[in-house]
């Protein structure tokens, strides 16, 4: 469950407040990517520390572990909520880093496209020699099939020969 902004501020000390406050919307947009990487590392360290404290308190409450010191009274609820605050801040920072990465990738893609267009425009155009053109409209293209020169009387002669041969065969039976 999400923790409200006011609740976050109540759970944290001054230095942690400033770090988490910088991860909320209007402020996070103004942070440079390198600073976001540093913030990410610090938030991870803080979250891991709270996670360790939470586990120690839980073990202490169960009776499987000894107390880690007198300066940390109470239950595991406080470190759990603090860890949740740091985890939410981590999510926001990760999203912002991803947004920066996508923006840089898009800018790089655009630069590459402009460079490719400039290279294409600067290249010499080698246009192929024009062949047959339309001029006054479409003209028929000559057929590429081989022409068979068979005299029309030969075509009929072959079919007549077949008829005669069939009649002779039928007469023998």
ROPADO-990373 format. One record per residue (C-alpha): residue number from 0; residue in one letter; y, x, z. Coordinates in steps of 0.001 Angstrom, whole numbers. Each point is the difference from the previous one (the first is absolute). Example, Ala and Ser with C-alpha at 12.3 -4.5 7.8 and 13.67 -1.06 7.14 Angstrom:
2
+-------+------+---------+---------+---------+
: bator : tike :       v :       u :       w :
+-------+------+---------+---------+---------+
:     0 :    a :   -4500 :   12300 :    7800 :
:     1 :    s :    3440 :    1370 :    -660 :
+-------+------+---------+---------+---------+
END
This chain:
173
+-------+------+---------+---------+---------+
: bator : tike :       v :       u :       w :
+-------+------+---------+---------+---------+
:     0 :    x :       0 :       0 :       0 :
:     1 :    x :    3456 :    1257 :    -823 :
:     2 :    x :    2334 :    1096 :    2747 :
:     3 :    x :    3637 :   -1097 :    -157 :
:     4 :    x :    2773 :    2537 :    -394 :
:     5 :    x :    1354 :    -613 :    3529 :
:     6 :    x :   -3457 :     391 :    1525 :
:     7 :    x :    -437 :    3262 :   -1879 :
:     8 :    x :    3224 :    1374 :    1459 :
:     9 :    x :   -1024 :    -984 :    3539 :
:    10 :    x :   -3293 :    1884 :    -280 :
:    11 :    x :    1493 :    3290 :   -1210 :
:    12 :    x :    2213 :    2694 :    1490 :
:    13 :    x :    3244 :    1129 :   -1677 :
:    14 :    x :   -1443 :    2626 :   -2390 :
:    15 :    x :   -2825 :   -2272 :   -1072 :
:    16 :    x :    2418 :   -2885 :    -502 :
:    17 :    x :    2116 :    2043 :   -2387 :
:    18 :    x :   -3084 :    1034 :   -1972 :
:    19 :    x :   -1360 :   -3552 :    -264 :
:    20 :    x :    3453 :   -1477 :    -692 :
:    21 :    x :     243 :    2279 :   -3056 :
:    22 :    x :   -3194 :   -1568 :   -1400 :
:    23 :    x :    1429 :   -3535 :    -203 :
:    24 :    x :    1370 :   -1431 :   -3218 :
:    25 :    x :    3626 :     870 :    -537 :
:    26 :    x :    -283 :    3458 :    1536 :
:    27 :    x :   -3254 :    1047 :   -1686 :
:    28 :    x :    1468 :    -365 :   -3495 :
:    29 :    x :    2557 :    2731 :     711 :
:    30 :    x :   -2539 :    2590 :    1214 :
:    31 :    x :   -1016 :    2776 :   -2393 :
:    32 :    x :   -3659 :     468 :    -904 :
:    33 :    x :    -321 :    3334 :    1843 :
:    34 :    x :    1384 :   -1586 :    3165 :
:    35 :    x :   -2453 :   -2861 :    -419 :
:    36 :    x :   -2853 :    2529 :     -67 :
:    37 :    x :    1243 :    1522 :    3285 :
:    38 :    x :     361 :   -3464 :    1537 :
:    39 :    x :   -3517 :    -844 :   -1137 :
:    40 :    x :   -1432 :    3046 :    1762 :
:    41 :    x :    1903 :    -707 :    3238 :
:    42 :    x :   -1061 :   -3664 :     -10 :
:    43 :    x :   -3640 :     951 :    -543 :
:    44 :    x :     141 :    2417 :    2926 :
:    45 :    x :    1565 :   -2649 :    2259 :
:    46 :    x :   -2517 :   -2651 :   -1061 :
:    47 :    x :   -2924 :    2364 :     619 :
:    48 :    x :    1368 :     902 :    3434 :
:    49 :    x :     263 :   -3674 :     967 :
:    50 :    x :   -3484 :    -608 :   -1334 :
:    51 :    x :   -1357 :    2790 :    2218 :
:    52 :    x :    1826 :   -1364 :    3047 :
:    53 :    x :   -1277 :   -3493 :    -730 :
:    54 :    x :   -3599 :    1217 :    -198 :
:    55 :    x :     381 :    1982 :    3226 :
:    56 :    x :    1378 :   -3040 :    1842 :
:    57 :    x :   -2792 :   -2171 :   -1325 :
:    58 :    x :   -2630 :    2533 :    1108 :
:    59 :    x :    1703 :     256 :    3378 :
:    60 :    x :     -67 :   -3784 :     430 :
:    61 :    x :   -3688 :    -140 :    -919 :
:    62 :    x :    -766 :    2823 :    2400 :
:    63 :    x :   -1469 :    2351 :   -2632 :
:    64 :    x :    2891 :    2468 :     106 :
:    65 :    x :    2208 :    1536 :    2634 :
:    66 :    x :    3752 :    -546 :     241 :
:    67 :    x :    2126 :    2253 :   -2206 :
:    68 :    x :    2931 :     329 :    2367 :
:    69 :    x :    2166 :   -1885 :    2388 :
:    70 :    x :    2987 :    -418 :   -2293 :
:    71 :    x :   -1720 :   -2584 :   -2194 :
:    72 :    x :    -597 :   -3145 :    2067 :
:    73 :    x :   -1069 :   -3393 :   -1281 :
:    74 :    x :   -2459 :   -1326 :   -2537 :
:    75 :    x :    -797 :     930 :   -3586 :
:    76 :    x :    2245 :   -2848 :   -1210 :
:    77 :    x :    3234 :    2053 :     -67 :
:    78 :    x :   -1404 :    2863 :   -2145 :
:    79 :    x :   -1693 :   -2541 :   -2261 :
:    80 :    x :    3305 :   -1738 :    -721 :
:    81 :    x :    1804 :    3323 :    -465 :
:    82 :    x :   -2722 :    1139 :   -2393 :
:    83 :    x :     432 :   -3246 :   -1913 :
:    84 :    x :    3755 :     640 :    -299 :
:    85 :    x :    -655 :    3473 :   -1424 :
:    86 :    x :   -2680 :   -1347 :   -2366 :
:    87 :    x :    2428 :   -2582 :   -1390 :
:    88 :    x :    2646 :    2691 :    -445 :
:    89 :    x :   -2591 :    2126 :   -1825 :
:    90 :    x :    -717 :   -2874 :   -2376 :
:    91 :    x :    3684 :    -366 :    -803 :
:    92 :    x :     410 :    3738 :    -622 :
:    93 :    x :   -3122 :     125 :   -2189 :
:    94 :    x :    1283 :   -2909 :   -2088 :
:    95 :    x :    3368 :    1697 :    -431 :
:    96 :    x :   -1652 :    3275 :   -1028 :
:    97 :    x :   -2115 :   -1905 :   -2520 :
:    98 :    x :    3140 :   -1724 :   -1320 :
:    99 :    x :    1662 :    3405 :    -431 :
:   100 :    x :   -3088 :    1322 :   -1793 :
:   101 :    x :     -97 :   -2962 :   -2405 :
:   102 :    x :    3715 :     309 :    -712 :
:   103 :    x :    -363 :    3722 :    -786 :
:   104 :    x :   -3033 :    -678 :   -2204 :
:   105 :    x :    1900 :   -2664 :   -1933 :
:   106 :    x :    2976 :    2322 :    -455 :
:   107 :    x :   -2291 :    2803 :   -1193 :
:   108 :    x :   -1719 :   -2359 :   -2443 :
:   109 :    x :    3375 :   -1041 :   -1424 :
:   110 :    x :    1091 :    3632 :    -352 :
:   111 :    x :   -3230 :     849 :   -1816 :
:   112 :    x :     447 :   -2962 :   -2345 :
:   113 :    x :    3580 :    1043 :    -814 :
:   114 :    x :   -1156 :    3585 :    -604 :
:   115 :    x :   -2791 :   -1215 :   -2322 :
:   116 :    x :    2453 :   -2182 :   -1930 :
:   117 :    x :    2389 :    2925 :    -415 :
:   118 :    x :   -2846 :    2203 :   -1262 :
:   119 :    x :   -1052 :   -2701 :   -2447 :
:   120 :    x :    3535 :    -466 :   -1300 :
:   121 :    x :     584 :    3716 :    -391 :
:   122 :    x :   -3206 :     560 :   -1987 :
:   123 :    x :     284 :     140 :   -3783 :
:   124 :    x :   -1220 :   -3099 :   -1733 :
:   125 :    x :   -2696 :     699 :   -2592 :
:   126 :    x :    -218 :   -3221 :   -1904 :
:   127 :    x :   -2946 :    -428 :   -2377 :
:   128 :    x :     644 :    -287 :   -3728 :
:   129 :    x :     295 :   -3599 :   -1040 :
:   130 :    x :   -2716 :   -1421 :   -2193 :
:   131 :    x :      44 :   -3337 :   -1786 :
:   132 :    x :    2920 :   -2201 :    1014 :
:   133 :    x :     586 :   -3711 :    -418 :
:   134 :    x :    3183 :      50 :   -2106 :
:   135 :    x :    -175 :   -3441 :   -1597 :
:   136 :    x :   -2660 :   -1407 :    2272 :
:   137 :    x :   -3651 :     674 :     587 :
:   138 :    x :   -2055 :    1699 :   -2668 :
:   139 :    x :   -3791 :     -62 :    -140 :
:   140 :    x :   -1781 :    3129 :    1105 :
:   141 :    x :   -2662 :    1283 :   -2349 :
:   142 :    x :   -3535 :    -618 :    1210 :
:   143 :    x :   -1868 :    3032 :    1297 :
:   144 :    x :   -3431 :   -1422 :    -836 :
:   145 :    x :   -1862 :    1508 :   -2903 :
:   146 :    x :     -41 :   -2240 :   -3020 :
:   147 :    x :   -3387 :    -824 :   -1545 :
:   148 :    x :     288 :    -533 :   -3702 :
:   149 :    x :   -2810 :   -2449 :    -812 :
:   150 :    x :     293 :   -2056 :   -3121 :
:   151 :    x :     -25 :   -3768 :     700 :
:   152 :    x :   -2896 :    -589 :   -2440 :
:   153 :    x :   -2180 :    2389 :    2012 :
:   154 :    x :     516 :   -2086 :    3147 :
:   155 :    x :   -1397 :   -3120 :   -1705 :
:   156 :    x :   -2758 :    2029 :   -1645 :
:   157 :    x :   -1380 :    1110 :    3341 :
:   158 :    x :    -177 :   -3535 :    1376 :
:   159 :    x :   -1702 :   -1222 :   -3206 :
:   160 :    x :   -2583 :    2794 :     238 :
:   161 :    x :    -806 :   -1132 :    3544 :
:   162 :    x :    -503 :   -3580 :   -1171 :
:   163 :    x :   -2334 :    1104 :   -2788 :
:   164 :    x :   -2107 :    2200 :    2295 :
:   165 :    x :    -383 :   -2852 :    2513 :
:   166 :    x :   -1139 :   -2392 :   -2771 :
:   167 :    x :   -2637 :    2494 :   -1190 :
:   168 :    x :   -1321 :     427 :    3543 :
:   169 :    x :    -199 :   -3776 :     498 :
:   170 :    x :   -1892 :    -442 :   -3301 :
:   171 :    x :   -2757 :    2408 :    1121 :
:   172 :    x :    -930 :   -2024 :    3009 :
+-------+------+---------+---------+---------+
END
